[in-house]
Amino acid sequence: MPLAREAVELLVQAARAWYFEGNRHGLRDREWMALRFLGRANRFSRTPSALAGFIGSTRATASQIVKTLESKSYLVRKPSQEDKRSVVLHVTAQGEKCLSQHDPINHVVNAVAALGNDGCVGLRDSLRDVLNHLDAAHQRLDASICRDCMFLAERGPATPKGRAGAEFMCRLYRAPISLEETELLCTSFERTRDRPKIEEHLDRARIASQG
């Protein structure tokens, strides 16, 4: 237990990068969290209600955060293609630039990258296991990557040379999913062990892009 506590205390210290008083580069920590999430969320999760659920706030608070990000030209609202009564939040090029240059967690990302590929994979998988235990203990489901979701199914074969064109289907939304979208966050995520072998498609796509 002392070793586990030491690991958690180190994680809490690392969290100072994304939980802080005041603002950094004009945004408070929760506004950074919102912009970061919207930059990684899939098209089904870039809504005000999904944002509120992810950052753990009321709809009113999430709406105010969206207005702040819009005022800085980091976000725009567009009608949903699936439901014209709804809106989808899109991170602008200026918002993406802000994330790339000023996101407070960038230093943490660089430090983790310095661990090397094996170190990154080990840390990612360990943290995923921890979150799985927390989700089970508190009977909750947090957003996670589409490729690990029980609703994802293979729809068709990969294109020649394994390029990013393999088709998948979301059985929850009954919508096609591209290979690139399987790497995005979804707030309707439900975990499964029996998922399509997407890693094989991703490996082929990476090899093709490097060639």
C-alpha positions as CSV (number, residue, x, y, z in Angstrom):
1,M,0.0,0.0,0.0
2,P,2.8,2.6,0.7
3,L,4.0,2.1,-2.9
4,A,0.5,2.6,-4.3
5,R,0.0,5.7,-2.2
6,E,3.4,7.1,-3.3
7,A,2.3,6.5,-7.0
8,V,-1.0,8.3,-6.4
9,E,0.7,11.2,-4.6
10,L,3.0,11.6,-7.6
11,L,-0.1,11.6,-9.9
12,V,-1.7,14.3,-7.8
13,Q,1.5,16.4,-8.1
14,A,1.4,16.0,-11.9
15,A,-2.3,17.1,-11.8
16,R,-1.1,20.6,-10.8
17,A,-0.4,21.1,-14.5
18,W,-4.2,21.0,-15.3
19,Y,-5.8,22.1,-12.1
20,F,-4.7,25.6,-11.1
21,E,-6.0,28.9,-9.7
22,G,-6.6,31.9,-11.9
23,N,-5.9,31.5,-15.6
24,R,-3.2,30.6,-18.0
25,H,-3.0,32.2,-21.5
26,G,-6.4,33.7,-20.8
27,L,-8.3,30.5,-19.9
28,R,-9.2,28.9,-16.5
29,D,-8.4,25.2,-15.9
30,R,-12.0,24.1,-16.6
31,E,-12.0,26.1,-19.9
32,W,-8.8,24.4,-20.9
33,M,-10.4,21.1,-20.0
34,A,-13.4,21.9,-22.2
35,L,-11.3,23.0,-25.2
36,R,-9.1,20.0,-24.8
37,F,-12.0,17.6,-24.7
38,L,-13.8,19.2,-27.7
39,G,-10.5,18.9,-29.7
40,R,-10.5,15.2,-29.1
41,A,-14.2,14.3,-29.0
42,N,-16.1,12.6,-31.8
43,R,-19.0,14.2,-33.6
44,F,-21.6,12.6,-31.3
45,S,-19.9,14.1,-28.2
46,R,-19.2,17.7,-29.2
47,T,-22.5,18.9,-27.7
48,P,-23.1,21.2,-24.8
49,S,-24.8,18.4,-22.8
50,A,-21.9,16.0,-23.4
51,L,-19.4,18.7,-22.5
52,A,-21.2,19.3,-19.2
53,G,-21.1,15.6,-18.4
54,F,-17.4,15.3,-19.2
55,I,-16.2,18.3,-17.1
56,G,-18.7,17.5,-14.3
57,S,-20.6,20.8,-14.4
58,T,-24.2,21.9,-14.8
59,R,-25.5,22.7,-18.3
60,A,-25.5,26.4,-17.4
61,T,-21.8,26.3,-16.4
62,A,-20.9,24.4,-19.6
63,S,-22.9,27.0,-21.6
64,Q,-20.9,29.8,-20.1
65,I,-17.6,28.1,-20.8
66,V,-18.7,27.6,-24.5
67,K,-19.5,31.3,-24.7
68,T,-16.1,32.2,-23.3
69,L,-14.4,30.0,-25.8
70,E,-16.5,31.4,-28.6
71,S,-15.7,34.9,-27.6
72,K,-12.0,34.1,-28.1
73,S,-12.7,32.5,-31.5
74,Y,-11.7,29.1,-30.3
75,L,-15.1,27.5,-30.9
76,V,-17.9,27.8,-33.4
77,R,-21.4,26.2,-33.3
78,K,-22.8,24.4,-36.3
79,P,-26.1,22.6,-36.9
80,S,-25.9,18.8,-36.4
81,Q,-26.2,16.8,-39.6
82,E,-28.0,14.1,-37.7
83,D,-30.4,16.4,-35.8
84,K,-31.0,19.9,-37.2
85,R,-32.4,20.9,-33.8
86,S,-29.1,20.3,-32.1
87,V,-25.7,22.0,-32.4
88,V,-22.2,20.6,-32.7
89,L,-19.3,22.4,-31.2
90,H,-16.2,22.7,-33.5
91,V,-12.7,23.8,-32.4
92,T,-11.5,26.4,-34.9
93,A,-8.0,26.6,-36.4
94,Q,-7.2,29.3,-33.8
95,G,-8.4,27.0,-31.0
96,E,-6.2,24.1,-32.3
97,K,-3.2,26.5,-32.5
98,C,-3.9,27.6,-28.9
99,L,-4.0,23.9,-27.7
100,S,-0.8,23.1,-29.6
101,Q,1.2,26.1,-28.3
102,H,-0.3,26.9,-24.9
103,D,-2.2,23.9,-23.4
104,P,-0.9,23.6,-19.8
105,I,-0.6,19.8,-20.1
106,N,1.8,20.0,-23.0
107,H,4.8,19.8,-20.6
108,V,3.3,16.7,-19.1
109,V,2.8,15.2,-22.6
110,N,6.4,15.9,-23.5
111,A,7.6,14.3,-20.2
112,V,5.6,11.2,-20.8
113,A,6.8,11.0,-24.5
114,A,10.3,11.0,-23.1
115,L,9.6,7.6,-21.5
116,G,9.7,6.1,-25.0
117,N,7.0,4.0,-26.7
118,D,7.1,1.1,-24.2
119,G,7.0,3.4,-21.3
120,C,4.0,5.3,-22.8
121,V,2.1,2.2,-23.5
122,G,2.7,0.8,-20.0
123,L,1.7,4.1,-18.3
124,R,-1.4,4.4,-20.5
125,D,-2.5,0.8,-19.8
126,S,-1.9,1.2,-16.1
127,L,-3.9,4.4,-15.9
128,R,-6.7,2.8,-17.9
129,D,-6.9,-0.1,-15.5
130,V,-7.0,2.4,-12.6
131,L,-9.9,4.2,-14.2
132,N,-11.7,1.0,-14.9
133,H,-11.6,0.1,-11.2
134,L,-12.8,3.6,-10.3
135,D,-15.6,3.4,-12.8
136,A,-16.7,0.0,-11.4
137,A,-16.5,1.2,-7.8
138,H,-18.6,4.3,-8.5
139,Q,-20.9,2.7,-11.1
140,R,-20.0,5.3,-13.7
141,L,-18.7,5.4,-17.2
142,D,-16.3,8.2,-18.3
143,A,-15.6,9.1,-21.9
144,S,-13.1,6.9,-23.6
145,I,-11.7,6.1,-27.1
146,C,-14.2,4.8,-29.6
147,R,-12.0,1.8,-30.6
148,D,-12.5,0.2,-27.2
149,C,-16.3,0.6,-27.2
150,M,-18.8,-2.3,-27.3
151,F,-20.9,-0.4,-29.9
152,L,-18.2,-0.4,-32.5
153,A,-18.4,-3.0,-35.2
154,E,-16.5,-3.6,-38.4
155,R,-18.4,-2.7,-41.5
156,G,-16.1,-3.5,-44.4
157,P,-12.5,-4.4,-45.4
158,A,-9.6,-2.1,-45.3
159,T,-8.6,-0.3,-48.4
160,P,-5.5,-1.4,-50.4
161,K,-2.2,-1.0,-48.5
162,G,-4.1,-0.6,-45.2
163,R,-4.6,3.1,-45.6
164,A,-7.0,4.9,-43.3
165,G,-10.2,3.9,-45.1
166,A,-11.4,0.9,-43.2
167,E,-15.1,1.3,-42.4
168,F,-16.8,0.7,-39.1
169,M,-20.2,1.2,-37.7
170,C,-21.5,2.6,-34.4
171,R,-24.3,0.3,-33.4
172,L,-25.6,2.9,-30.9
173,Y,-26.0,5.8,-33.3
174,R,-26.3,3.6,-36.3
175,A,-23.8,5.7,-38.1
176,P,-20.6,4.9,-40.1
177,I,-17.3,5.5,-38.4
178,S,-14.0,6.2,-40.1
179,L,-10.7,4.7,-39.0
180,E,-9.6,8.1,-37.8
181,E,-12.7,8.5,-35.7
182,T,-12.0,5.4,-33.8
183,E,-9.2,7.3,-32.0
184,L,-11.6,10.0,-30.7
185,L,-13.3,10.3,-27.4
186,C,-17.0,9.4,-27.0
187,T,-19.2,10.2,-24.0
188,S,-21.5,7.3,-24.9
189,F,-18.7,4.9,-24.5
190,E,-19.3,1.4,-23.0
191,R,-16.3,-0.9,-22.5
192,T,-15.9,-4.3,-24.0
193,R,-13.2,-6.9,-24.4
194,D,-14.6,-8.2,-27.7
195,R,-13.8,-5.4,-30.0
196,P,-12.7,-5.5,-33.7
197,K,-9.0,-5.8,-34.3
198,I,-8.6,-2.2,-35.0
199,E,-5.0,-2.1,-33.9
200,E,-4.1,-4.2,-37.0
201,H,-5.7,-1.5,-39.2
202,L,-3.9,1.2,-37.3
203,D,-0.5,-0.5,-37.6
204,R,-0.9,-0.9,-41.4
205,A,-2.0,2.7,-41.7
206,R,1.0,3.9,-39.8
207,I,3.4,1.8,-41.8
208,A,1.7,3.0,-45.1
209,S,2.0,6.7,-44.0
210,Q,5.7,6.2,-43.1
211,G,6.4,4.6,-46.5
